[in-house]
Amino acid sequence: MAKAPAKAAPDHGEPAAGGKSKKKLIIIIAAAVVLLAGIGGGAAFFLSKKSANKEKEHKVEAAKPPVFLPMEPFTVNLQSNEGDKYLQVTMTLQVEGQDQADLIKANMPQVRSRLLLLLSSKEASEIISTEGKEKLVEEIVEKTSQPFTPKGDPQKVGGVFFTSFVVQ
């Protein structure tokens, strides 16, 4: 009878082939996780930087220089019980953009009429003081901002600057 071949004794110096492949697999998975985390972090960093740049660009666009629209001088009779009083005023409107300036220019007769009615309704004592002039500025902004058509959009007038203001 033939004897069965003897089993080889395990060699404790070398790990089994199955153990070697598990270590490699764990190292590959760990490297892939680190690599993906690095890529994700880099992408988040650059995307946040781009959105911050877009916000800065948007703020730069919002800071457009103002558009000024000079008005022809107004000369009106003021309300007075003490004789004739006159107001001669020249002003400049500050509007949001050139399209607003063009819209106001196209409707200038309506704007001038509104302002003549407003100015002629004032008394000299109301508009002589600084507070009176500031209140007048607010009223002029309100009058010039009113829509030109029913249910139309209001004009975007940001300010009024007097370039000449004479009361006699």
C-alpha positions in Angstrom: 0.0 0.0 0.0 1.0 3.3 -0.8 1.2 5.9 1.8 -0.6 9.2 1.4 1.8 12.1 1.0 2.5 13.9 4.2 1.1 17.3 4.7 3.6 20.1 4.7 4.0 21.8 8.1 3.0 25.4 8.1 5.8 27.9 8.1 5.3 30.4 10.8 7.8 32.9 9.2 5.6 33.7 6.2 2.0 34.9 6.4 -0.6 33.0 4.5 -1.5 34.2 1.0 -5.0 35.2 2.1 -3.6 37.5 4.8 -1.4 39.3 2.3 -4.2 40.2 0.0 -6.4 41.5 2.9 -3.6 43.9 3.9 -3.2 45.2 0.4 -7.0 45.7 0.1 -7.2 47.7 3.3 -4.2 49.9 2.2 -5.8 50.5 -1.2 -9.2 51.4 0.4 -7.5 53.7 2.9 -5.5 55.4 0.1 -8.7 55.8 -2.0 -10.6 57.4 0.9 -7.7 59.8 1.6 -7.5 60.7 -2.1 -11.3 61.3 -2.4 -11.3 63.4 0.8 -8.5 65.5 -0.6 -10.3 65.9 -3.9 -13.5 66.8 -2.2 -11.8 69.3 0.1 -10.0 71.0 -2.8 -13.2 71.2 -4.8 -15.1 72.8 -1.9 -12.2 75.3 -1.4 -12.1 76.4 -5.0 -15.9 76.5 -5.4 -16.3 78.7 -2.2 -13.5 80.9 -3.6 -15.4 81.3 -6.9 -18.7 82.2 -5.2 -16.9 84.7 -3.0 -15.4 86.3 -6.2 -18.8 86.4 -7.8 -20.2 88.2 -4.7 -17.3 90.7 -5.0 -18.0 91.2 -8.7 -21.7 91.6 -8.0 -20.9 94.3 -5.3 -18.6 96.1 -7.8 -21.5 96.1 -10.4 -23.9 97.4 -7.8 -21.6 100.4 -7.1 -22.3 102.1 -10.5 -21.6 105.8 -10.6 -24.7 107.9 -10.2 -26.3 109.6 -13.1 -27.1 113.3 -12.7 -29.9 115.1 -14.6 -29.6 118.9 -14.5 -32.9 120.7 -14.6 -33.7 124.1 -16.2 -34.1 126.9 -13.7 -37.4 127.5 -12.0 -38.8 130.9 -11.1 -42.0 131.0 -9.2 -44.1 133.4 -7.1 -44.2 132.2 -3.5 -47.2 132.4 -1.2 -46.9 135.6 0.9 -49.1 138.1 2.8 -46.3 140.6 2.9 -46.0 141.5 -0.8 -44.5 139.6 -3.8 -41.9 137.0 -3.0 -40.1 135.0 -5.6 -38.0 131.8 -5.7 -35.5 131.2 -8.3 -34.0 127.7 -8.0 -31.8 125.5 -10.2 -31.4 121.8 -9.3 -30.0 118.6 -10.4 -31.7 115.2 -9.9 -29.7 112.1 -9.1 -31.3 109.0 -10.7 -30.5 105.3 -10.7 -29.3 104.9 -14.2 -29.3 106.4 -17.7 -32.6 104.7 -18.6 -34.2 106.6 -15.7 -32.7 109.8 -16.9 -34.0 109.2 -20.4 -37.5 108.4 -19.0 -37.5 111.7 -17.0 -36.3 113.7 -20.0 -39.0 112.2 -22.2 -41.6 113.3 -19.6 -40.0 116.6 -18.7 -43.1 118.8 -19.2 -45.0 116.6 -16.7 -42.0 116.8 -14.2 -41.7 120.6 -14.5 -45.4 121.0 -14.0 -45.4 119.0 -10.8 -42.4 120.9 -9.5 -43.8 124.3 -10.4 -47.0 123.5 -8.5 -45.0 122.3 -5.5 -42.6 125.3 -5.4 -45.4 127.9 -5.9 -47.3 126.4 -3.0 -44.5 127.3 -0.5 -44.0 130.3 1.7 -40.6 132.0 1.9 -40.5 131.3 5.6 -40.9 127.6 5.0 -37.9 127.2 2.7 -35.4 129.7 4.0 -34.1 127.4 6.8 -31.9 124.4 6.2 -34.6 122.1 7.6 -37.1 123.7 5.2 -34.8 123.1 2.2 -34.3 119.4 3.3 -38.0 119.0 3.6 -38.4 120.5 0.1 -35.8 118.0 -1.2 -37.9 115.1 0.1 -41.0 116.6 -1.5 -39.3 117.0 -4.8 -38.0 113.4 -4.7 -41.6 112.3 -4.0 -43.1 114.4 -6.9 -40.5 113.3 -9.4 -40.7 109.6 -8.4 -44.5 109.4 -9.1 -45.3 107.3 -12.2 -46.0 109.0 -15.4 -48.8 106.6 -16.3 -51.5 105.1 -14.2 -50.3 101.9 -12.6 -46.9 102.6 -14.0 -43.6 102.0 -12.2 -42.2 104.9 -10.1 -39.0 106.6 -11.2 -35.9 105.9 -9.1 -34.8 109.4 -8.0 -32.1 109.1 -5.3 -31.6 112.8 -4.5 -32.0 116.4 -5.4 -29.1 118.9 -5.3 -29.7 122.6 -5.4 -27.2 124.4 -7.6 -28.8 127.8 -7.1 -31.4 128.9 -4.6 -32.5 132.5 -4.4 -35.5 133.9 -2.4 -36.5 137.6 -2.9 
